[in-house]
Amino acid sequence: MGQVLQFRVPLQPIAVPEPLDIDLLTAVDVALRDLAEIAQHITLASAREQAEACRAMLQDAYDAAVAS
């Protein structure tokens, strides 16, 4: 036989954080910075190449958006 455990109901509802209100260029800029930081720790060559291709694609899109 198993034992059934009764979980207590939380007194306050769990707060859902509000979504950040940032524009697309800011999001891409942050992604580029994060990717550059993460790429330093990638040891697998194929993953490093994929990360670099992703970074280059984001950088090209960012540069094109800023230039227009």
N, CA, C and O atoms as a CHARMM CRD file, in Angstrom:
* protein
*
  272
    1    1 MET  N      0.83000  -1.17800   0.00000 PROA 1      0.00000
    2    1 MET  CA     0.00000   0.00000   0.00000 PROA 1      0.00000
    3    1 MET  C      0.87700   1.24600   0.00000 PROA 1      0.00000
    4    1 MET  O      1.94700   1.26700   0.60900 PROA 1      0.00000
    5    2 GLY  N      0.41300   2.27800  -0.68800 PROA 2      0.00000
    6    2 GLY  CA     1.11800   3.54500  -0.71000 PROA 2      0.00000
    7    2 GLY  C      0.50300   4.51100   0.28400 PROA 2      0.00000
    8    2 GLY  O     -0.60400   4.30800   0.78200 PROA 2      0.00000
    9    3 GLN  N      1.23700   5.54400   0.55200 PROA 3      0.00000
   10    3 GLN  CA     0.75600   6.57300   1.46500 PROA 3      0.00000
   11    3 GLN  C      0.45900   7.83300   0.64900 PROA 3      0.00000
   12    3 GLN  O      1.29200   8.28000  -0.13900 PROA 3      0.00000
   13    4 VAL  N     -0.71300   8.39300   0.84100 PROA 4      0.00000
   14    4 VAL  CA    -1.11800   9.60100   0.13200 PROA 4      0.00000
   15    4 VAL  C     -0.73700  10.80300   0.98600 PROA 4      0.00000
   16    4 VAL  O     -1.09800  10.88500   2.16000 PROA 4      0.00000
   17    5 LEU  N      0.00200  11.73900   0.37800 PROA 5      0.00000
   18    5 LEU  CA     0.42400  12.94100   1.08700 PROA 5      0.00000
   19    5 LEU  C     -0.46600  14.10600   0.67200 PROA 5      0.00000
   20    5 LEU  O     -0.73400  14.30600  -0.51300 PROA 5      0.00000
   21    6 GLN  N     -0.91600  14.86700   1.65600 PROA 6      0.00000
   22    6 GLN  CA    -1.73200  16.03700   1.39200 PROA 6      0.00000
   23    6 GLN  C     -0.81800  17.24900   1.28700 PROA 6      0.00000
   24    6 GLN  O     -0.10800  17.56000   2.24300 PROA 6      0.00000
   25    7 PHE  N     -0.81700  17.94200   0.15100 PROA 7      0.00000
   26    7 PHE  CA    -0.02700  19.15500  -0.02400 PROA 7      0.00000
   27    7 PHE  C     -0.85600  20.35100   0.42200 PROA 7      0.00000
   28    7 PHE  O     -2.05000  20.43900   0.13600 PROA 7      0.00000
   29    8 ARG  N     -0.20800  21.26200   1.12200 PROA 8      0.00000
   30    8 ARG  CA    -0.89300  22.47100   1.56600 PROA 8      0.00000
   31    8 ARG  C     -1.10400  23.42500   0.39200 PROA 8      0.00000
   32    8 ARG  O     -0.24300  23.55400  -0.47800 PROA 8      0.00000
   33    9 VAL  N     -2.22500  24.07000   0.38000 PROA 9      0.00000
   34    9 VAL  CA    -2.52700  25.06400  -0.64300 PROA 9      0.00000
   35    9 VAL  C     -1.80500  26.35100  -0.25600 PROA 9      0.00000
   36    9 VAL  O     -1.92100  26.78800   0.88900 PROA 9      0.00000
   37   10 PRO  N     -1.05600  26.98000  -1.18400 PROA 10     0.00000
   38   10 PRO  CA    -0.36400  28.22000  -0.83800 PROA 10     0.00000
   39   10 PRO  C     -1.36600  29.30800  -0.44700 PROA 10     0.00000
   40   10 PRO  O     -2.45600  29.40200  -1.01100 PROA 10     0.00000
   41   11 LEU  N     -0.96800  30.13300   0.54000 PROA 11     0.00000
   42   11 LEU  CA    -1.83900  31.20100   1.01200 PROA 11     0.00000
   43   11 LEU  C     -1.95500  32.32200  -0.01200 PROA 11     0.00000
   44   11 LEU  O     -3.02700  32.90500  -0.17400 PROA 11     0.00000
   45   12 GLN  N     -0.86700  32.62600  -0.70000 PROA 12     0.00000
   46   12 GLN  CA    -0.87900  33.66700  -1.71200 PROA 12     0.00000
   47   12 GLN  C     -0.68400  33.02400  -3.08300 PROA 12     0.00000
   48   12 GLN  O      0.04300  32.03900  -3.21500 PROA 12     0.00000
   49   13 PRO  N     -1.33100  33.58000  -4.09200 PROA 13     0.00000
   50   13 PRO  CA    -1.08600  33.02700  -5.43700 PROA 13     0.00000
   51   13 PRO  C      0.36300  33.29900  -5.84700 PROA 13     0.00000
   52   13 PRO  O      0.96100  34.30300  -5.46000 PROA 13     0.00000
   53   14 ILE  N      0.89800  32.38800  -6.62800 PROA 14     0.00000
   54   14 ILE  CA     2.27200  32.53600  -7.10200 PROA 14     0.00000
   55   14 ILE  C      2.31900  33.69900  -8.08600 PROA 14     0.00000
   56   14 ILE  O      1.55300  33.74800  -9.04900 PROA 14     0.00000
   57   15 ALA  N      3.22900  34.63000  -7.82900 PROA 15     0.00000
   58   15 ALA  CA     3.33700  35.82000  -8.67600 PROA 15     0.00000
   59   15 ALA  C      4.04500  35.47500  -9.97400 PROA 15     0.00000
   60   15 ALA  O      5.11900  34.87300  -9.96800 PROA 15     0.00000
   61   16 VAL  N      3.44200  35.85500 -11.07200 PROA 16     0.00000
   62   16 VAL  CA     4.03700  35.66800 -12.38900 PROA 16     0.00000
   63   16 VAL  C      4.70700  36.98900 -12.75700 PROA 16     0.00000
   64   16 VAL  O      4.05000  38.02900 -12.79700 PROA 16     0.00000
   65   17 PRO  N      6.02200  36.95200 -13.02900 PROA 17     0.00000
   66   17 PRO  CA     6.68800  38.21800 -13.34900 PROA 17     0.00000
   67   17 PRO  C      6.17300  38.80100 -14.66300 PROA 17     0.00000
   68   17 PRO  O      5.83800  38.07500 -15.59900 PROA 17     0.00000
   69   18 GLU  N      6.12200  40.11800 -14.70200 PROA 18     0.00000
   70   18 GLU  CA     5.70400  40.81400 -15.91700 PROA 18     0.00000
   71   18 GLU  C      6.76100  40.61300 -16.99500 PROA 18     0.00000
   72   18 GLU  O      7.95500  40.62600 -16.69400 PROA 18     0.00000
   73   19 PRO  N      6.34600  40.42800 -18.24700 PROA 19     0.00000
   74   19 PRO  CA     7.34400  40.30000 -19.32000 PROA 19     0.00000
   75   19 PRO  C      8.11600  41.60600 -19.48400 PROA 19     0.00000
   76   19 PRO  O      7.57800  42.69500 -19.28300 PROA 19     0.00000
   77   20 LEU  N      9.37800  41.47400 -19.84800 PROA 20     0.00000
   78   20 LEU  CA    10.19800  42.65600 -20.07600 PROA 20     0.00000
   79   20 LEU  C      9.72200  43.37300 -21.32500 PROA 20     0.00000
   80   20 LEU  O      9.36300  42.74500 -22.32100 PROA 20     0.00000
   81   21 ASP  N      9.72500  44.66800 -21.26100 PROA 21     0.00000
   82   21 ASP  CA     9.28900  45.46200 -22.40800 PROA 21     0.00000
   83   21 ASP  C     10.53100  46.07300 -23.05400 PROA 21     0.00000
   84   21 ASP  O     10.88100  47.22400 -22.79100 PROA 21     0.00000
   85   22 ILE  N     11.19900  45.27300 -23.91500 PROA 22     0.00000
   86   22 ILE  CA    12.38200  45.76300 -24.61500 PROA 22     0.00000
   87   22 ILE  C     12.15100  45.63200 -26.11400 PROA 22     0.00000
   88   22 ILE  O     11.37900  44.78900 -26.57100 PROA 22     0.00000
   89   23 ASP  N     12.83000  46.47300 -26.85800 PROA 23     0.00000
   90   23 ASP  CA    12.66100  46.42200 -28.30700 PROA 23     0.00000
   91   23 ASP  C     13.55000  45.31700 -28.89300 PROA 23     0.00000
   92   23 ASP  O     14.41500  44.76500 -28.21300 PROA 23     0.00000
   93   24 LEU  N     13.31300  45.02000 -30.15000 PROA 24     0.00000
   94   24 LEU  CA    14.01100  43.92100 -30.81400 PROA 24     0.00000
   95   24 LEU  C     15.51500  44.16000 -30.91000 PROA 24     0.00000
   96   24 LEU  O     16.29900  43.22800 -30.73100 PROA 24     0.00000
   97   25 LEU  N     15.92700  45.39500 -31.19100 PROA 25     0.00000
   98   25 LEU  CA    17.36100  45.67900 -31.29700 PROA 25     0.00000
   99   25 LEU  C     18.06800  45.44700 -29.95800 PROA 25     0.00000
  100   25 LEU  O     19.18400  44.92800 -29.92400 PROA 25     0.00000
  101   26 THR  N     17.42900  45.82700 -28.87500 PROA 26     0.00000
  102   26 THR  CA    18.02300  45.59200 -27.55400 PROA 26     0.00000
  103   26 THR  C     18.13000  44.09400 -27.28900 PROA 26     0.00000
  104   26 THR  O     19.13800  43.62500 -26.75900 PROA 26     0.00000
  105   27 ALA  N     17.10100  43.34900 -27.65300 PROA 27     0.00000
  106   27 ALA  CA    17.12000  41.89800 -27.44900 PROA 27     0.00000
  107   27 ALA  C     18.24600  41.24000 -28.25300 PROA 27     0.00000
  108   27 ALA  O     18.93300  40.35300 -27.74800 PROA 27     0.00000
  109   28 VAL  N     18.43200  41.67100 -29.49100 PROA 28     0.00000
  110   28 VAL  CA    19.50400  41.10600 -30.32100 PROA 28     0.00000
  111   28 VAL  C     20.86500  41.49200 -29.76200 PROA 28     0.00000
  112   28 VAL  O     21.78200  40.67000 -29.75000 PROA 28     0.00000
  113   29 ASP  N     21.00900  42.73200 -29.29900 PROA 29     0.00000
  114   29 ASP  CA    22.26500  43.17900 -28.70600 PROA 29     0.00000
  115   29 ASP  C     22.60800  42.34600 -27.47600 PROA 29     0.00000
  116   29 ASP  O     23.75400  41.92900 -27.30800 PROA 29     0.00000
  117   30 VAL  N     21.63300  42.10500 -26.62600 PROA 30     0.00000
  118   30 VAL  CA    21.85700  41.28200 -25.43300 PROA 30     0.00000
  119   30 VAL  C     22.20400  39.84800 -25.82700 PROA 30     0.00000
  120   30 VAL  O     23.07900  39.22800 -25.22300 PROA 30     0.00000
  121   31 ALA  N     21.51700  39.32500 -26.84000 PROA 31     0.00000
  122   31 ALA  CA    21.80300  37.96500 -27.30700 PROA 31     0.00000
  123   31 ALA  C     23.22500  37.85800 -27.84100 PROA 31     0.00000
  124   31 ALA  O     23.90600  36.86100 -27.60100 PROA 31     0.00000
  125   32 LEU  N     23.67400  38.87900 -28.56100 PROA 32     0.00000
  126   32 LEU  CA    25.04400  38.87700 -29.08000 PROA 32     0.00000
  127   32 LEU  C     26.06300  38.85700 -27.93700 PROA 32     0.00000
  128   32 LEU  O     27.04700  38.12000 -27.98800 PROA 32     0.00000
  129   33 ARG  N     25.82400  39.65600 -26.92600 PROA 33     0.00000
  130   33 ARG  CA    26.74400  39.69700 -25.78100 PROA 33     0.00000
  131   33 ARG  C     26.75100  38.36600 -25.03200 PROA 33     0.00000
  132   33 ARG  O     27.81000  37.86400 -24.65800 PROA 33     0.00000
  133   34 ASP  N     25.55600  37.79500 -24.81400 PROA 34     0.00000
  134   34 ASP  CA    25.47200  36.50500 -24.12700 PROA 34     0.00000
  135   34 ASP  C     26.15700  35.41100 -24.93300 PROA 34     0.00000
  136   34 ASP  O     26.87200  34.58000 -24.37400 PROA 34     0.00000
  137   35 LEU  N     25.94100  35.40800 -26.23300 PROA 35     0.00000
  138   35 LEU  CA    26.54600  34.39100 -27.09100 PROA 35     0.00000
  139   35 LEU  C     28.05900  34.49700 -27.08500 PROA 35     0.00000
  140   35 LEU  O     28.75100  33.47900 -27.07100 PROA 35     0.00000
  141   36 ALA  N     28.58200  35.71000 -27.09400 PROA 36     0.00000
  142   36 ALA  CA    30.03300  35.89000 -27.03600 PROA 36     0.00000
  143   36 ALA  C     30.59800  35.35300 -25.72200 PROA 36     0.00000
  144   36 ALA  O     31.67300  34.75500 -25.70000 PROA 36     0.00000
  145   37 GLU  N     29.86900  35.57000 -24.63400 PROA 37     0.00000
  146   37 GLU  CA    30.32200  35.07900 -23.32200 PROA 37     0.00000
  147   37 GLU  C     30.23700  33.55700 -23.24300 PROA 37     0.00000
  148   37 GLU  O     31.14800  32.90700 -22.72800 PROA 37     0.00000
  149   38 ILE  N     29.15600  32.99500 -23.74600 PROA 38     0.00000
  150   38 ILE  CA    28.96100  31.54200 -23.70500 PROA 38     0.00000
  151   38 ILE  C     29.95800  30.82900 -24.61400 PROA 38     0.00000
  152   38 ILE  O     30.45800  29.76000 -24.26600 PROA 38     0.00000
  153   39 ALA  N     30.24800  31.41300 -25.77300 PROA 39     0.00000
  154   39 ALA  CA    31.12600  30.77100 -26.75800 PROA 39     0.00000
  155   39 ALA  C     32.51100  30.49400 -26.20700 PROA 39     0.00000
  156   39 ALA  O     33.18400  29.56900 -26.66300 PROA 39     0.00000
  157   40 GLN  N     32.94600  31.27300 -25.23900 PROA 40     0.00000
  158   40 GLN  CA    34.26900  31.05900 -24.64600 PROA 40     0.00000
  159   40 GLN  C     34.36700  29.71500 -23.93600 PROA 40     0.00000
  160   40 GLN  O     35.46400  29.18800 -23.74600 PROA 40     0.00000
  161   41 HSD  N     33.22500  29.16100 -23.54400 PROA 41     0.00000
  162   41 HSD  CA    33.22300  27.92600 -22.75100 PROA 41     0.00000
  163   41 HSD  C     32.83500  26.69600 -23.56000 PROA 41     0.00000
  164   41 HSD  O     32.71000  25.60600 -23.00100 PROA 41     0.00000
  165   42 ILE  N     32.64300  26.85200 -24.86700 PROA 42     0.00000
  166   42 ILE  CA    32.26500  25.71400 -25.71200 PROA 42     0.00000
  167   42 ILE  C     33.52500  24.95900 -26.10900 PROA 42     0.00000
  168   42 ILE  O     34.45700  25.53500 -26.66900 PROA 42     0.00000
  169   43 THR  N     33.54100  23.67500 -25.81700 PROA 43     0.00000
  170   43 THR  CA    34.72800  22.87500 -26.11700 PROA 43     0.00000
  171   43 THR  C     34.55000  22.01600 -27.37200 PROA 43     0.00000
  172   43 THR  O     35.54100  21.66900 -28.01500 PROA 43     0.00000
  173   44 LEU  N     33.33800  21.67300 -27.72900 PROA 44     0.00000
  174   44 LEU  CA    33.07400  20.83900 -28.89900 PROA 44     0.00000
  175   44 LEU  C     33.16500  21.69900 -30.16600 PROA 44     0.00000
  176   44 LEU  O     32.45800  22.69900 -30.28700 PROA 44     0.00000
  177   45 ALA  N     34.02000  21.31800 -31.09300 PROA 45     0.00000
  178   45 ALA  CA    34.28300  22.12000 -32.29100 PROA 45     0.00000
  179   45 ALA  C     33.02400  22.37800 -33.10700 PROA 45     0.00000
  180   45 ALA  O     32.81900  23.49900 -33.57400 PROA 45     0.00000
  181   46 SER  N     32.18300  21.37700 -33.28900 PROA 46     0.00000
  182   46 SER  CA    30.96500  21.56800 -34.09400 PROA 46     0.00000
  183   46 SER  C     30.00200  22.53800 -33.41000 PROA 46     0.00000
  184   46 SER  O     29.33800  23.32500 -34.08500 PROA 46     0.00000
  185   47 ALA  N     29.91900  22.49000 -32.10800 PROA 47     0.00000
  186   47 ALA  CA    29.05600  23.42200 -31.37200 PROA 47     0.00000
  187   47 ALA  C     29.62600  24.83200 -31.43500 PROA 47     0.00000
  188   47 ALA  O     28.88100  25.80700 -31.52400 PROA 47     0.00000
  189   48 ARG  N     30.94900  24.93500 -31.38700 PROA 48     0.00000
  190   48 ARG  CA    31.60200  26.24400 -31.49200 PROA 48     0.00000
  191   48 ARG  C     31.34000  26.87000 -32.86200 PROA 48     0.00000
  192   48 ARG  O     31.08600  28.07100 -32.96300 PROA 48     0.00000
  193   49 GLU  N     31.40200  26.04400 -33.92000 PROA 49     0.00000
  194   49 GLU  CA    31.11700  26.53200 -35.27400 PROA 49     0.00000
  195   49 GLU  C     29.66500  26.98300 -35.40400 PROA 49     0.00000
  196   49 GLU  O     29.38300  28.00200 -36.03500 PROA 49     0.00000
  197   50 GLN  N     28.75100  26.23200 -34.81100 PROA 50     0.00000
  198   50 GLN  CA    27.33500  26.58800 -34.85200 PROA 50     0.00000
  199   50 GLN  C     27.09000  27.89100 -34.08300 PROA 50     0.00000
  200   50 GLN  O     26.32200  28.74100 -34.53300 PROA 50     0.00000
  201   51 ALA  N     27.72700  28.04500 -32.95000 PROA 51     0.00000
  202   51 ALA  CA    27.59000  29.27800 -32.16700 PROA 51     0.00000
  203   51 ALA  C     28.13700  30.46900 -32.94100 PROA 51     0.00000
  204   51 ALA  O     27.54500  31.54800 -32.91400 PROA 51     0.00000
  205   52 GLU  N     29.25100  30.28800 -33.62700 PROA 52     0.00000
  206   52 GLU  CA    29.84000  31.36900 -34.41700 PROA 52     0.00000
  207   52 GLU  C     28.93400  31.74100 -35.58900 PROA 52     0.00000
  208   52 GLU  O     28.77900  32.92200 -35.90300 PROA 52     0.00000
  209   53 ALA  N     28.33300  30.73600 -36.24000 PROA 53     0.00000
  210   53 ALA  CA    27.40700  31.00400 -37.34100 PROA 53     0.00000
  211   53 ALA  C     26.18200  31.76400 -36.83100 PROA 53     0.00000
  212   53 ALA  O     25.69400  32.67400 -37.50000 PROA 53     0.00000
  213   54 CYS  N     25.69700  31.40300 -35.67900 PROA 54     0.00000
  214   54 CYS  CA    24.55900  32.09000 -35.07000 PROA 54     0.00000
  215   54 CYS  C     24.93000  33.52900 -34.72100 PROA 54     0.00000
  216   54 CYS  O     24.15200  34.45000 -34.97200 PROA 54     0.00000
  217   55 ARG  N     26.10700  33.72500 -34.14500 PROA 55     0.00000
  218   55 ARG  CA    26.57600  35.06400 -33.78400 PROA 55     0.00000
  219   55 ARG  C     26.70000  35.93900 -35.02400 PROA 55     0.00000
  220   55 ARG  O     26.29400  37.10100 -35.00900 PROA 55     0.00000
  221   56 ALA  N     27.26400  35.38100 -36.10500 PROA 56     0.00000
  222   56 ALA  CA    27.44100  36.13300 -37.34100 PROA 56     0.00000
  223   56 ALA  C     26.08300  36.52600 -37.94500 PROA 56     0.00000
  224   56 ALA  O     25.92500  37.64500 -38.43500 PROA 56     0.00000
  225   57 MET  N     25.11500  35.62000 -37.91300 PROA 57     0.00000
  226   57 MET  CA    23.78700  35.90300 -38.42600 PROA 57     0.00000
  227   57 MET  C     23.12900  37.01200 -37.61300 PROA 57     0.00000
  228   57 MET  O     22.54400  37.93100 -38.18600 PROA 57     0.00000
  229   58 LEU  N     23.21500  36.94000 -36.30000 PROA 58     0.00000
  230   58 LEU  CA    22.64800  37.97900 -35.44300 PROA 58     0.00000
  231   58 LEU  C     23.34600  39.32300 -35.67000 PROA 58     0.00000
  232   58 LEU  O     22.69500  40.36600 -35.72500 PROA 58     0.00000
  233   59 GLN  N     24.66500  39.28600 -35.80000 PROA 59     0.00000
  234   59 GLN  CA    25.41900  40.51800 -36.00700 PROA 59     0.00000
  235   59 GLN  C     25.03800  41.17300 -37.33400 PROA 59     0.00000
  236   59 GLN  O     24.87800  42.39100 -37.40000 PROA 59     0.00000
  237   60 ASP  N     24.89200  40.36900 -38.39400 PROA 60     0.00000
  238   60 ASP  CA    24.49600  40.90400 -39.69100 PROA 60     0.00000
  239   60 ASP  C     23.10000  41.53500 -39.61000 PROA 60     0.00000
  240   60 ASP  O     22.87600  42.61900 -40.14800 PROA 60     0.00000
  241   61 ALA  N     22.17000  40.85900 -38.93900 PROA 61     0.00000
  242   61 ALA  CA    20.81900  41.38900 -38.80200 PROA 61     0.00000
  243   61 ALA  C     20.81400  42.67300 -37.98600 PROA 61     0.00000
  244   61 ALA  O     20.10100  43.61900 -38.32100 PROA 61     0.00000
  245   62 TYR  N     21.59300  42.71400 -36.93200 PROA 62     0.00000
  246   62 TYR  CA    21.69300  43.90700 -36.08400 PROA 62     0.00000
  247   62 TYR  C     22.28500  45.08000 -36.87300 PROA 62     0.00000
  248   62 TYR  O     21.75700  46.19100 -36.84200 PROA 62     0.00000
  249   63 ASP  N     23.39200  44.81400 -37.58000 PROA 63     0.00000
  250   63 ASP  CA    24.04100  45.86600 -38.37300 PROA 63     0.00000
  251   63 ASP  C     23.10200  46.41000 -39.45000 PROA 63     0.00000
  252   63 ASP  O     23.06300  47.61700 -39.68900 PROA 63     0.00000
  253   64 ALA  N     22.34600  45.52300 -40.09900 PROA 64     0.00000
  254   64 ALA  CA    21.42100  45.95100 -41.15700 PROA 64     0.00000
  255   64 ALA  C     20.30500  46.80400 -40.56600 PROA 64     0.00000
  256   64 ALA  O     19.88900  47.78700 -41.18100 PROA 64     0.00000
  257   65 ALA  N     19.81900  46.44600 -39.39200 PROA 65     0.00000
  258   65 ALA  CA    18.74800  47.20700 -38.75800 PROA 65     0.00000
  259   65 ALA  C     19.22600  48.58500 -38.31400 PROA 65     0.00000
  260   65 ALA  O     18.49000  49.56600 -38.42000 PROA 65     0.00000
  261   66 VAL  N     20.45700  48.65700 -37.81700 PROA 66     0.00000
  262   66 VAL  CA    21.00800  49.92600 -37.35600 PROA 66     0.00000
  263   66 VAL  C     21.30000  50.84700 -38.55200 PROA 66     0.00000
  264   66 VAL  O     21.13500  52.06400 -38.46100 PROA 66     0.00000
  265   67 ALA  N     21.73400  50.25400 -39.66900 PROA 67     0.00000
  266   67 ALA  CA    22.08400  51.03900 -40.85200 PROA 67     0.00000
  267   67 ALA  C     20.84600  51.62900 -41.54200 PROA 67     0.00000
  268   67 ALA  O     20.94500  52.64600 -42.23000 PROA 67     0.00000
  269   68 SER  N     19.70500  51.00600 -41.36300 PROA 68     0.00000
  270   68 SER  CA    18.50000  51.50100 -42.06600 PROA 68     0.00000
  271   68 SER  C     17.72900  52.52400 -41.27400 PROA 68     0.00000
  272   68 SER  O     16.70300  53.02000 -41.74000 PROA 68     0.00000
